[in-house]
Amino acid sequence: MRENRRIAMLFFTDAYEKQGFYREMEREGWDVSCISCRGMEGTNCYCDEAAAEEIRERIRPFGAGGIHFLDSGNYHYVSRLWLELVTEPFDLLVFDHHTDMQEPAFGGILSCGGWVRAALEELPLLHRVYLAGPPGSSPEAAEETAGFEGRVSWIREEELGRGEGLGEMLQGRGGGDRSASGKADCLPLYISVDKDILTREDAVTNWDQGQVGLDELLACVRAAFGGRRVIGMDVCGEAPGEEAAAKRNDRANGELCRVQY
């Protein structure tokens, strides 16, 4: 992905209009595409099948590579749709204050709170999920990951540090898979980042947030890039309508674009 200087921006709200990071990246030679999804019904937190098909049509030309910005965490389920474009066996690394593994509440409809579970259940090329960031005090985390033993690894918010433990996990030295030879099964990664993992000093989202600093998150993402080939990455966690959030989120988004270089 290091040569893949492509950005796809999904505009479900006006959150990105108050930010300038993607315009700056375009001036630096990145290929930036803005995809309007405004006015699309059946998309807020839950995505019905008609909306899912519409989104698939709009993102399909971009493939899985590059960096995809998904708007607020209400639309994190778009990650599940983007993962359909991966064409080889892969692992998924999710930075998030929540597990996003809730069971569906309405007849199997895709949701921002259950997209990781849906990916595990529905995508045959997805091998393992690494959840980075749910706090150790969250009783829901253990409950929601039950039943996926051997396919879900969890590193708590308190253990993230600057990526040392995450790097070991991705290399199979911290409980990850190993092949028959004893070596780590280093499949390529797709990375999904919800900025609700960050403190409100570093980003402002419309969900409850964690206590990870931006520098810590960037170090962890670098550790992932250093340990595996990365297919693509997406980022969500905007705060539509909050003027004060734009500056902090703009900085965080720009830093996440540059983290691979």
C-alpha positions as CSV (number, residue, x, y, z in Angstrom):
1,M,0.0,0.0,0.0
2,R,3.0,2.3,0.3
3,E,2.8,3.2,-3.4
4,N,-1.0,3.5,-3.3
5,R,-1.6,7.2,-2.7
6,R,-5.3,7.1,-3.2
7,I,-8.0,8.5,-1.0
8,A,-11.7,7.9,-1.3
9,M,-14.0,10.3,0.7
10,L,-17.6,9.2,1.5
11,F,-19.8,12.2,2.3
12,F,-22.8,11.1,4.2
13,T,-22.8,14.4,6.1
14,D,-21.0,17.8,5.8
15,A,-18.3,16.8,8.3
16,Y,-15.4,16.8,5.8
17,E,-16.4,20.2,4.3
18,K,-15.0,21.8,7.4
19,Q,-11.7,20.0,7.0
20,G,-8.8,20.5,4.6
21,F,-6.6,17.5,5.0
22,Y,-7.7,15.8,1.8
23,R,-7.3,19.0,-0.2
24,E,-3.7,19.2,1.1
25,M,-3.1,15.6,0.2
26,E,-4.3,16.3,-3.3
27,R,-1.9,19.2,-3.6
28,E,0.8,16.8,-2.6
29,G,0.0,14.5,-5.5
30,W,-2.5,12.1,-4.0
31,D,-5.5,10.9,-6.1
32,V,-8.5,12.1,-4.1
33,S,-12.1,11.1,-5.0
34,C,-15.2,12.5,-3.2
35,I,-18.2,10.3,-3.2
36,S,-21.5,11.9,-2.3
37,C,-23.9,9.6,-0.3
38,R,-26.0,12.4,1.1
39,G,-29.7,11.9,1.0
40,M,-29.4,8.2,0.8
41,E,-32.1,6.6,2.9
42,G,-31.5,3.6,5.2
43,T,-27.9,4.4,6.1
44,N,-27.8,6.1,9.6
45,C,-26.3,3.5,12.0
46,Y,-28.2,0.7,10.2
47,C,-27.8,-0.1,6.5
48,D,-30.7,-1.8,4.7
49,E,-30.1,-3.9,1.6
50,A,-31.1,-1.3,-0.9
51,A,-28.7,1.2,0.6
52,A,-26.0,-1.4,0.8
53,E,-26.3,-2.1,-2.9
54,E,-26.1,1.6,-3.7
55,I,-23.0,2.0,-1.6
56,R,-21.4,-1.1,-3.2
57,E,-21.9,0.5,-6.6
58,R,-20.3,3.7,-5.6
59,I,-17.2,2.2,-3.9
60,R,-16.6,-0.8,-6.3
61,P,-14.4,1.2,-8.8
62,F,-11.9,2.0,-6.1
63,G,-11.1,-1.6,-5.0
64,A,-9.8,-2.4,-1.5
65,G,-6.6,-0.4,-1.8
66,G,-5.8,3.1,-0.6
67,I,-7.3,5.0,2.3
68,H,-11.1,5.3,2.6
69,F,-12.8,8.0,4.9
70,L,-16.2,6.9,5.9
71,D,-17.6,10.0,7.8
72,S,-18.9,9.5,11.3
73,G,-18.9,6.2,13.3
74,N,-22.6,5.8,12.3
75,Y,-21.3,4.6,9.0
76,H,-18.5,2.3,10.2
77,Y,-20.4,-0.6,8.7
78,V,-19.2,0.5,5.2
79,S,-15.9,-1.2,6.2
80,R,-17.8,-4.5,5.9
81,L,-18.9,-3.6,2.3
82,W,-15.3,-2.5,1.4
83,L,-13.9,-5.8,2.7
84,E,-15.9,-7.6,0.0
85,L,-13.4,-6.0,-2.5
86,V,-10.5,-7.9,-1.0
87,T,-9.5,-10.7,-3.4
88,E,-7.1,-12.7,-1.2
89,P,-7.0,-14.3,2.2
90,F,-6.5,-11.6,4.8
91,D,-6.6,-10.5,8.5
92,L,-8.5,-7.5,9.8
93,L,-7.1,-5.1,12.3
94,V,-9.7,-2.8,14.0
95,F,-8.8,0.2,16.2
96,D,-12.0,1.1,18.0
97,H,-13.2,1.9,21.5
98,H,-16.0,-0.7,20.9
99,T,-15.9,-4.3,19.5
100,D,-18.5,-3.6,16.8
101,M,-19.5,-7.3,17.3
102,Q,-23.1,-6.9,18.5
103,E,-25.6,-9.4,17.3
104,P,-28.0,-7.9,14.8
105,A,-31.1,-6.4,16.4
106,F,-33.3,-6.2,13.3
107,G,-33.4,-9.4,11.3
108,G,-29.8,-9.5,10.3
109,I,-29.5,-5.9,9.1
110,L,-26.0,-4.5,8.8
111,S,-25.1,-2.0,11.5
112,C,-22.2,0.1,12.8
113,G,-22.3,-1.9,16.0
114,G,-22.2,-5.3,14.4
115,W,-20.2,-5.1,11.2
116,V,-17.2,-7.0,12.5
117,R,-19.4,-9.9,13.5
118,A,-21.0,-9.8,10.1
119,A,-17.6,-9.9,8.4
120,L,-16.5,-12.9,10.4
121,E,-19.7,-14.8,9.6
122,E,-20.0,-13.8,5.9
123,L,-16.6,-13.3,4.3
124,P,-14.7,-16.5,3.5
125,L,-11.4,-14.8,2.8
126,L,-11.3,-13.2,6.3
127,H,-9.1,-15.3,8.5
128,R,-8.7,-13.5,11.8
129,V,-9.7,-10.2,13.4
130,Y,-7.5,-8.2,15.8
131,L,-9.5,-5.9,18.0
132,A,-7.3,-3.1,19.4
133,G,-8.8,-0.6,21.8
134,P,-11.8,-1.9,23.7
135,P,-11.1,-1.1,27.4
136,G,-10.5,-4.0,29.8
137,S,-13.4,-2.7,32.0
138,S,-15.9,-3.4,29.2
139,P,-18.0,-6.4,30.1
140,E,-19.5,-6.4,26.6
141,A,-16.2,-7.1,24.9
142,A,-15.7,-10.7,26.3
143,E,-19.4,-11.5,25.8
144,E,-19.6,-10.2,22.2
145,T,-16.4,-12.1,21.1
146,A,-17.6,-15.4,22.5
147,G,-18.1,-18.0,19.9
148,F,-15.2,-16.8,17.7
149,E,-12.4,-18.4,19.7
150,G,-9.4,-18.8,17.5
151,R,-10.5,-16.1,15.1
152,V,-10.6,-13.0,17.3
153,S,-7.6,-11.6,19.3
154,W,-8.2,-8.7,21.6
155,I,-5.6,-6.2,22.8
156,R,-7.1,-3.8,25.4
157,E,-6.8,-0.1,25.4
158,E,-4.6,-0.2,28.5
159,E,-2.1,-2.5,26.7
160,L,-1.7,-0.7,23.4
161,G,1.2,1.5,24.5
162,R,3.3,2.4,21.4
163,G,2.5,-0.8,19.5
164,E,5.0,-3.2,21.0
165,G,2.4,-5.7,22.1
166,L,0.4,-5.2,19.0
167,G,3.4,-5.9,16.8
168,E,4.1,-9.1,18.7
169,M,0.5,-10.2,18.3
170,L,0.6,-9.5,14.6
171,Q,3.8,-11.6,14.3
172,G,2.3,-14.5,16.2
173,R,4.4,-14.0,19.3
174,G,1.4,-12.7,21.4
175,G,-1.1,-15.4,21.0
176,G,-1.7,-15.1,17.2
177,D,-1.8,-18.0,14.8
178,R,1.2,-20.0,13.9
179,S,1.7,-22.4,11.0
180,A,2.9,-26.0,11.4
181,S,6.4,-24.8,11.1
182,G,5.9,-22.5,14.2
183,K,6.1,-19.3,12.2
184,A,3.4,-16.7,12.3
185,D,0.7,-16.9,9.6
186,C,1.4,-13.4,8.3
187,L,-1.5,-12.8,6.0
188,P,-1.9,-9.3,4.6
189,L,-3.9,-6.9,6.7
190,Y,-6.8,-4.6,6.1
191,I,-6.9,-1.8,8.8
192,S,-10.0,0.0,10.1
193,V,-9.7,3.0,12.4
194,D,-12.5,4.5,14.4
195,K,-11.2,7.7,16.0
196,D,-13.5,7.1,19.0
197,I,-10.5,5.2,20.3
198,L,-8.8,8.6,20.9
199,T,-9.1,11.1,23.7
200,R,-11.3,14.1,23.0
201,E,-8.1,16.2,23.0
202,D,-7.0,14.5,19.8
203,A,-10.4,13.9,18.1
204,V,-14.1,14.6,18.6
205,T,-16.6,11.9,17.6
206,N,-20.3,11.4,18.2
207,W,-19.7,8.3,20.3
208,D,-18.2,7.7,23.7
209,Q,-14.4,7.8,23.4
210,G,-11.3,6.0,24.8
211,Q,-8.1,7.3,26.3
212,V,-5.6,6.5,23.6
213,G,-3.5,9.5,22.4
214,L,-3.0,10.2,18.7
215,D,0.8,9.6,19.0
216,E,0.0,6.2,20.5
217,L,-2.4,5.3,17.7
218,L,0.0,6.4,15.0
219,A,2.7,4.3,16.6
220,C,0.4,1.3,16.6
221,V,-0.6,1.8,13.0
222,R,3.1,2.1,12.0
223,A,3.8,-1.2,13.9
224,A,1.1,-2.8,11.8
225,F,2.6,-1.5,8.5
226,G,6.0,-2.6,9.7
227,G,4.8,-6.2,10.5
228,R,2.5,-7.0,7.6
229,R,1.7,-6.0,4.0
230,V,-1.3,-3.7,4.2
231,I,-4.0,-4.1,1.6
232,G,-6.0,-0.9,2.5
233,M,-7.2,1.2,5.4
234,D,-10.3,3.1,6.3
235,V,-11.0,5.8,8.9
236,C,-14.2,7.0,10.5
237,G,-15.1,9.0,13.6
238,E,-16.3,12.4,12.5
239,A,-18.6,14.6,14.5
240,P,-21.1,16.2,12.0
241,G,-22.3,19.7,12.9
242,E,-19.6,20.3,15.6
243,E,-17.5,23.2,14.4
244,A,-15.0,22.8,17.3
245,A,-14.3,19.2,16.2
246,A,-13.1,20.0,12.7
247,K,-9.6,21.2,13.6
248,R,-8.8,18.2,15.8
249,N,-10.3,15.7,13.4
250,D,-8.6,17.3,10.4
251,R,-5.2,17.0,12.0
252,A,-5.8,13.3,13.0
253,N,-7.0,12.4,9.6
254,G,-4.0,14.0,7.9
255,E,-1.6,12.2,10.2
256,L,-3.3,8.9,9.5
257,C,-2.9,9.5,5.7
258,R,0.8,10.1,6.2
259,V,1.5,7.3,8.7
260,Q,2.7,4.9,6.0
261,Y,5.3,7.2,4.6
